[in-house]
Amino acid sequence: MNAERLRSMVKKEFVQMRRDPATLRLMLAVPVMQLLIFGFAIRTDVRHLPTVVFDQSRSQQSRAFVQSLTATDNFVLKRQVHSYAEALQAVDGGQARAAVVFPPDFARELKRGHTARVQVLVDASDPTASQSAIGAAQLVGQRTNVRLVAERTGALSQGLPVDVRVRPLYNPALKSAVFIVPGIIGMILSNILIVITALSIVRERETGTLEQLIVTPLARWEIMLGKIVPYVLVGYIQMTTVLLVGHLVFHVPVRGPLLALYGATFLFIVANLGLGLFISTLGRNQAQVTQTAFLFLLPNVLLSGFMFPREAMPAAARLFGLALPLTYYLQLIRGIVLKGNGLTELWPQALALAGFAVAFFAFATQRFSKTLE
Amino acid sequence: MSAAAPIAAREVVELRELVKRFGSVTAVDHVSFSIHPGEIFGILGPNGSGKTTTIRMLCGLLRPSHGTALVAGADVAVEPERVKSRIGYMSQAFGLYRDLTVDENLAFYGGVYNLGPALAERLAWAKRVMRLDELGGRLSGVLSGGQKQRLALACAMMHAPEVVFLDEPTAGVDPAARRLFWTIIRERAAEGVTMIVTTHYMDEAERFDRLAFLSRGKLVALGSPTEVKQQFGSEGSLEDIFVALQERDA
C-alpha cells in the first residue's frame, strides 16, 4: 500500500474528468433525463381503455352496469355503436380497446331472475394493458351478482359471509412511478458506471498512455483502485440527484434509514465499477469492450426485476438474475425507500453486493497485466 | 561525449542469449551484449529488426522466452517490478496524458515514483534541463513534436533513474528539435546516467559511445563506431555499412 502513488493516480483521474466537461455533464444529465422519461412513460397500471358499447337492451340496468365499469377508471366510454360488427370493427381498427355488448333481453332476464348475459371484449394483444381491465370487468360482474343475489334472498341484512379487504401496503395508490424510481436509480448507476470504467482502461491502452503507466512501479491494484475512486463519487452524485428529483417530481418517499441506503449504494457502485474494470480486461479496444458491456446491460434491465417481476420468470432466467448485482440492489433500495426496511432485514443482499464488489475487483486485478503480452 | 566507462564498474545492463518468440516468429534471437554505466548506447536496425522488442524486455514489459537480462542489478524475468522502479522508459508513441498540462504530467509521474517532498525541486529541475520552463501550464496535447519528446524524457527521469531507455525518440521530429534532444541526452549521460536509445536513423550512429546493430532479430555488429567500422573493414561511413548489412539480410 503506497498512499502517494494511489493519491497521484486518483488526482490524475479527477483532473482528466474535469478537462472533459462534456462527458461530465452527460454523466450528470443523463440520469435525470432517464428518470423523467421512464418515470412518466413506464405505467404498469394501465387505465382508461377507450370503450364502445353496443347496448341492445337500452335499459336502466344496462346503463347502470356500464356506469359501474367506467367507475373503475379502467374503461372510458367513447361512443355507442349499433351493431356487433361495428363493435368488433372499433376494436379491430384500434379506435377502442374494449367493447361491451348487451343482448336485447338483458334487463328482461334480470327481472325474471334468470341469468342475464353481458359480453366484454378486451383487446389483449398487450397482456399488461388488458390485465387490469379484465380484472375490473370480472370484479364489477361479481359485485353486481352479490348485490342481486342478496336482494333476491334478502340476505343483505345479515351482511356478507366473507368480507375480503385488501389493503395495499407501502404504495397504497399503486402508482408505478413510486415503484419504478428506485429501480431506475439502480439501473442507471449500473449501466453508466459499467460502461465508463470499462472504457477508461481500454482508452488508455488505445492512446498509448497505458504502456507508459505500466512501466512505473504502480501496483496493479493501485491502478485499478485509482481508476474507480473518482467514479464512486460520480455514482453517489447520480444516485442523490435521481433520488431527489424522484422525491420532488414523483413524490417517492424515502422511508428507511438514509445511512443504510448510502452504505448499500457504495457496495453496489463498487461492484459495478469492478465489473467494468473486469470487462475492460476482456477486450483490446473500445469497440470490443462496448460490445462486451452490452452483454450485461440488457439482462440488467430484463432479468434483475427492474422491468418484470422475477417471481414470474422461468427458473433459468431467475438463476441468471442472481448473477447480477442489480438484482440484489433493487431489493435493497426498494426495501429501504418504499418499505422502510433497514439492514436488519436486508443484510443478505448487502452481503451479496459486498461479495460481488470484492470478487469483480479481484478478478479485474488478476487479469490486468503489467506487461504488453 | 561522456568519458570512457571504467572497466571495473559493474555493467548496468547485461543480456545473455536473450530470445523472444511470438508464436512461430523469433523477434529477438539469442542476443548477448552489455552496456557500461554512463554511456550513450545505441540499438540500431531497420524496422522489424527487434529493437523495440529488446528494449521492452529490458524494461520488464515483455517476458523473455529464453535467456536472461540484468538491468540495474535486477533480472527482468524474475523481478520485472524491481527493474521498473529503477529505470526510466520513454515509449515510441507519445505516452503521456494529452489532457494534462506539462506540470500535471510531471507531478503525476513524480507521485507515481514516490518522490514525496522532493517533488517540487525535481519538477523544477526537469523543466529546466529539458528546456520546458515556459510551458508548465500548457496542455501536453498541444505541444510541438520536440516539446512532447522532451516532456516524455522529463517524466521518465523524474525519479532520477540510473538508466533510461528511449525507444525511437527522434522519429518524426524536425532537425532543430532533434539536435536539441541529442544535446540533452549527452548532458544526462555526462551526469552519469546510462542512456540507451533505439533508432532506425543510420545517420545518428556516430552519436553513440557504443552501439549494437540488429538485423532480423540477430546481433550483427557491436562496439564503438570506430570499432564497428574496423570490424567491417569499410572505407565508407557507418551508414554505408548498415545499408549494406540491411540489403544483405533483406
Chai-1 contact restraints between the chains, C-beta under 6 A:
chainA,res_idxA,chainB,res_idxB,connection_type,confidence,min_distance_angstrom,max_distance_angstrom,comment,restraint_id
A,E4,B,G111,contact,1.0,0.0,6.0,A-B,restraint_1
A,E4,B,N114,contact,1.0,0.0,6.0,A-B,restraint_2
A,R5,B,V112,contact,1.0,0.0,6.0,A-B,restraint_3
A,S8,B,F108,contact,1.0,0.0,6.0,A-B,restraint_4
A,S8,B,G111,contact,1.0,0.0,6.0,A-B,restraint_5
A,S8,B,V112,contact,1.0,0.0,6.0,A-B,restraint_6
A,K12,B,F108,contact,1.0,0.0,6.0,A-B,restraint_7
A,V15,B,E104,contact,1.0,0.0,6.0,A-B,restraint_8
A,Q16,B,D99,contact,1.0,0.0,6.0,A-B,restraint_9
A,R19,B,D99,contact,1.0,0.0,6.0,A-B,restraint_10
A,G208,B,A93,contact,1.0,0.0,6.0,A-B,restraint_11
A,G208,B,G95,contact,1.0,0.0,6.0,A-B,restraint_12
A,T209,B,G95,contact,1.0,0.0,6.0,A-B,restraint_13
A,T209,B,Y97,contact,1.0,0.0,6.0,A-B,restraint_14
A,E211,B,S91,contact,1.0,0.0,6.0,A-B,restraint_15
A,E211,B,G95,contact,1.0,0.0,6.0,A-B,restraint_16
A,Q212,B,S91,contact,1.0,0.0,6.0,A-B,restraint_17
A,Q212,B,G95,contact,1.0,0.0,6.0,A-B,restraint_18
A,V215,B,C59,contact,1.0,0.0,6.0,A-B,restraint_19
A,V215,B,K84,contact,1.0,0.0,6.0,A-B,restraint_20
A,V215,B,Y89,contact,1.0,0.0,6.0,A-B,restraint_21
A,T216,B,V112,contact,1.0,0.0,6.0,A-B,restraint_22
A,P217,B,K84,contact,1.0,0.0,6.0,A-B,restraint_23
A,P217,B,S85,contact,1.0,0.0,6.0,A-B,restraint_24
A,L218,B,V112,contact,1.0,0.0,6.0,A-B,restraint_25
A,T371,B,L61,contact,1.0,0.0,6.0,A-B,restraint_26
A,L372,B,L61,contact,1.0,0.0,6.0,A-B,restraint_27
A,L372,B,L62,contact,1.0,0.0,6.0,A-B,restraint_28
